[in-house]
Amino acid sequence: MEFTEENRRAFDEIVARYPSPRAAMLPALWLVQRQEGHISAEAMEYVGELLDTPPAEVQAVVSFYTMYDRRPPGAYKLQVCRTLSCAIMGAYDILRHLEERLGVHNGETTQDGQFTLQEVECLGSCGTAPMMQVNDKYYENLTVERVDTLLDTLRAKSAILDRVPVIHDPAEMQAAVPRAVVSAPAGDHGHDHDGGGRPGG
């Protein structure tokens, strides 16, 4: 692969911000994924050559970060946060439901190519747990029912939206009430937090 002319200019601008080219690896890989849809072995070699870095080092970076895809994902990449706040508030219930509803497990894509399911670490939306990122959009204060509505909406609208998901109405998210934590310490009555959406990825 090679960058398009536009992306090569963007790459050169990115590299110029850093003291050494190899320090630009993360944004360079992100640029590849934006162009190609995923990061292939050929793309890793290409980035390694541009940054004067061994391909094995590039591969190690790609395999470490869940934001990079080594094979083409579905039209909608469902990244469910499983870190502490989300886990306490029901993230694994959401994951199990998605597995049953979609018929896939972590890292797999549905046969129709619509959905890829992925467990990820903290996405920085702890006050609105449980949450997941769909492509570049955050969906917060999730319930099983809300997930079902979201999946139905994405399936119905996918052809029209051209892979851009519909985010929940902000007023609805603000009104959502997180589920109670059964094991809260004595004397800790908890606090409600407003769940403003954040830009994803």
Contacts in CASP RR format, 6 or more apart in sequence:
PFRMAT RR
TARGET T0000
AUTHOR 0000-0000-0000
METHOD contacts of the structure
MODEL  1
MEFTEENRRAFDEIVARYPSPRAAMLPALWLVQRQEGHISAEAMEYVGEL
LDTPPAEVQAVVSFYTMYDRRPPGAYKLQVCRTLSCAIMGAYDILRHLEE
RLGVHNGETTQDGQFTLQEVECLGSCGTAPMMQVNDKYYENLTVERVDTL
LDTLRAKSAILDRVPVIHDPAEMQAAVPRAVVSAPAGDHGHDHDGGGRPG
G
1 32 0 8 1.000
1 36 0 8 1.000
1 40 0 8 1.000
1 42 0 8 1.000
1 43 0 8 1.000
1 46 0 8 1.000
2 8 0 8 1.000
2 46 0 8 1.000
3 10 0 8 1.000
3 11 0 8 1.000
3 31 0 8 1.000
3 32 0 8 1.000
3 35 0 8 1.000
4 35 0 8 1.000
7 31 0 8 1.000
7 34 0 8 1.000
7 35 0 8 1.000
10 31 0 8 1.000
11 24 0 8 1.000
11 28 0 8 1.000
11 31 0 8 1.000
11 50 0 8 1.000
14 24 0 8 1.000
14 27 0 8 1.000
14 28 0 8 1.000
14 31 0 8 1.000
15 21 0 8 1.000
15 24 0 8 1.000
15 28 0 8 1.000
15 51 0 8 1.000
17 24 0 8 1.000
18 24 0 8 1.000
21 50 0 8 1.000
21 51 0 8 1.000
21 52 0 8 1.000
21 53 0 8 1.000
22 51 0 8 1.000
22 52 0 8 1.000
22 53 0 8 1.000
24 51 0 8 1.000
25 47 0 8 1.000
25 51 0 8 1.000
25 53 0 8 1.000
25 58 0 8 1.000
25 61 0 8 1.000
26 61 0 8 1.000
26 65 0 8 1.000
28 47 0 8 1.000
28 50 0 8 1.000
28 51 0 8 1.000
29 39 0 8 1.000
29 47 0 8 1.000
29 58 0 8 1.000
29 61 0 8 1.000
29 62 0 8 1.000
29 68 0 8 1.000
30 67 0 8 1.000
30 68 0 8 1.000
32 39 0 8 1.000
32 43 0 8 1.000
32 46 0 8 1.000
32 47 0 8 1.000
33 39 0 8 1.000
33 68 0 8 1.000
33 69 0 8 1.000
36 43 0 8 1.000
37 69 0 8 1.000
37 72 0 8 1.000
37 73 0 8 1.000
38 69 0 8 1.000
38 70 0 8 1.000
38 71 0 8 1.000
38 72 0 8 1.000
38 73 0 8 1.000
39 62 0 8 1.000
39 68 0 8 1.000
39 69 0 8 1.000
39 70 0 8 1.000
40 70 0 8 1.000
41 55 0 8 1.000
41 59 0 8 1.000
44 55 0 8 1.000
44 58 0 8 1.000
44 59 0 8 1.000
44 62 0 8 1.000
45 55 0 8 1.000
45 58 0 8 1.000
47 53 0 8 1.000
47 58 0 8 1.000
48 54 0 8 1.000
48 55 0 8 1.000
48 57 0 8 1.000
48 58 0 8 1.000
51 58 0 8 1.000
61 68 0 8 1.000
62 68 0 8 1.000
62 70 0 8 1.000
63 70 0 8 1.000
66 79 0 8 1.000
66 118 0 8 1.000
66 120 0 8 1.000
66 121 0 8 1.000
67 201 0 8 1.000
69 77 0 8 1.000
69 116 0 8 1.000
73 109 0 8 1.000
73 116 0 8 1.000
74 109 0 8 1.000
74 110 0 8 1.000
74 113 0 8 1.000
74 114 0 8 1.000
74 115 0 8 1.000
74 116 0 8 1.000
75 113 0 8 1.000
75 114 0 8 1.000
75 115 0 8 1.000
75 158 0 8 1.000
75 163 0 8 1.000
76 114 0 8 1.000
76 115 0 8 1.000
76 116 0 8 1.000
76 134 0 8 1.000
76 135 0 8 1.000
76 154 0 8 1.000
76 158 0 8 1.000
76 163 0 8 1.000
76 165 0 8 1.000
77 115 0 8 1.000
77 116 0 8 1.000
77 118 0 8 1.000
77 133 0 8 1.000
77 134 0 8 1.000
77 135 0 8 1.000
78 98 0 8 1.000
78 115 0 8 1.000
78 116 0 8 1.000
78 117 0 8 1.000
78 118 0 8 1.000
78 132 0 8 1.000
78 133 0 8 1.000
78 134 0 8 1.000
79 118 0 8 1.000
79 119 0 8 1.000
79 120 0 8 1.000
79 123 0 8 1.000
79 132 0 8 1.000
79 133 0 8 1.000
79 134 0 8 1.000
80 86 0 8 1.000
80 91 0 8 1.000
80 94 0 8 1.000
80 95 0 8 1.000
80 98 0 8 1.000
80 117 0 8 1.000
80 118 0 8 1.000
80 119 0 8 1.000
80 120 0 8 1.000
80 130 0 8 1.000
80 132 0 8 1.000
81 91 0 8 1.000
81 120 0 8 1.000
81 121 0 8 1.000
81 122 0 8 1.000
81 123 0 8 1.000
81 124 0 8 1.000
81 125 0 8 1.000
81 129 0 8 1.000
81 130 0 8 1.000
81 131 0 8 1.000
81 132 0 8 1.000
81 133 0 8 1.000
82 91 0 8 1.000
82 92 0 8 1.000
82 95 0 8 1.000
82 119 0 8 1.000
82 120 0 8 1.000
82 121 0 8 1.000
83 121 0 8 1.000
83 122 0 8 1.000
83 126 0 8 1.000
84 126 0 8 1.000
85 122 0 8 1.000
85 126 0 8 1.000
85 127 0 8 1.000
85 129 0 8 1.000
86 122 0 8 1.000
86 126 0 8 1.000
86 129 0 8 1.000
86 130 0 8 1.000
86 131 0 8 1.000
88 129 0 8 1.000
88 181 0 8 1.000
89 129 0 8 1.000
89 130 0 8 1.000
89 178 0 8 1.000
89 179 0 8 1.000
89 181 0 8 1.000
90 129 0 8 1.000
90 130 0 8 1.000
90 179 0 8 1.000
91 129 0 8 1.000
91 130 0 8 1.000
93 130 0 8 1.000
93 144 0 8 1.000
94 130 0 8 1.000
94 132 0 8 1.000
94 142 0 8 1.000
94 144 0 8 1.000
94 147 0 8 1.000
95 106 0 8 1.000
95 117 0 8 1.000
95 119 0 8 1.000
97 144 0 8 1.000
97 147 0 8 1.000
97 148 0 8 1.000
98 117 0 8 1.000
98 147 0 8 1.000
99 105 0 8 1.000
99 117 0 8 1.000
101 147 0 8 1.000
101 148 0 8 1.000
101 151 0 8 1.000
102 110 0 8 1.000
102 115 0 8 1.000
102 117 0 8 1.000
102 151 0 8 1.000
103 110 0 8 1.000
104 110 0 8 1.000
104 115 0 8 1.000
104 116 0 8 1.000
104 117 0 8 1.000
105 117 0 8 1.000
106 117 0 8 1.000
106 118 0 8 1.000
106 119 0 8 1.000
107 116 0 8 1.000
107 117 0 8 1.000
107 118 0 8 1.000
108 116 0 8 1.000
108 117 0 8 1.000
109 115 0 8 1.000
109 116 0 8 1.000
109 117 0 8 1.000
110 116 0 8 1.000
114 154 0 8 1.000
114 155 0 8 1.000
114 158 0 8 1.000
115 151 0 8 1.000
115 154 0 8 1.000
120 133 0 8 1.000
123 131 0 8 1.000
123 132 0 8 1.000
123 133 0 8 1.000
123 138 0 8 1.000
123 200 0 8 1.000
124 198 0 8 1.000
125 131 0 8 1.000
125 138 0 8 1.000
125 140 0 8 1.000
125 197 0 8 1.000
125 198 0 8 1.000
127 178 0 8 1.000
127 193 0 8 1.000
127 195 0 8 1.000
128 140 0 8 1.000
128 141 0 8 1.000
128 173 0 8 1.000
128 176 0 8 1.000
128 178 0 8 1.000
128 193 0 8 1.000
128 195 0 8 1.000
128 196 0 8 1.000
128 197 0 8 1.000
129 140 0 8 1.000
129 141 0 8 1.000
129 178 0 8 1.000
130 141 0 8 1.000
130 142 0 8 1.000
131 138 0 8 1.000
131 139 0 8 1.000
131 140 0 8 1.000
131 141 0 8 1.000
131 142 0 8 1.000
132 138 0 8 1.000
132 139 0 8 1.000
132 142 0 8 1.000
133 139 0 8 1.000
133 200 0 8 1.000
133 201 0 8 1.000
134 150 0 8 1.000
134 154 0 8 1.000
134 165 0 8 1.000
135 163 0 8 1.000
135 164 0 8 1.000
135 165 0 8 1.000
136 199 0 8 1.000
136 200 0 8 1.000
136 201 0 8 1.000
137 165 0 8 1.000
137 167 0 8 1.000
137 200 0 8 1.000
138 167 0 8 1.000
138 197 0 8 1.000
138 198 0 8 1.000
138 199 0 8 1.000
138 200 0 8 1.000
139 146 0 8 1.000
139 150 0 8 1.000
139 167 0 8 1.000
139 168 0 8 1.000
140 168 0 8 1.000
140 173 0 8 1.000
140 176 0 8 1.000
140 195 0 8 1.000
140 196 0 8 1.000
140 197 0 8 1.000
141 173 0 8 1.000
141 176 0 8 1.000
141 177 0 8 1.000
141 178 0 8 1.000
141 195 0 8 1.000
143 176 0 8 1.000
143 179 0 8 1.000
146 168 0 8 1.000
146 176 0 8 1.000
150 165 0 8 1.000
150 168 0 8 1.000
153 166 0 8 1.000
154 161 0 8 1.000
154 165 0 8 1.000
154 166 0 8 1.000
157 166 0 8 1.000
170 196 0 8 1.000
170 197 0 8 1.000
173 195 0 8 1.000
173 196 0 8 1.000
173 197 0 8 1.000
174 194 0 8 1.000
174 195 0 8 1.000
174 196 0 8 1.000
176 195 0 8 1.000
177 192 0 8 1.000
178 192 0 8 1.000
178 193 0 8 1.000
181 190 0 8 1.000
184 190 0 8 1.000
END
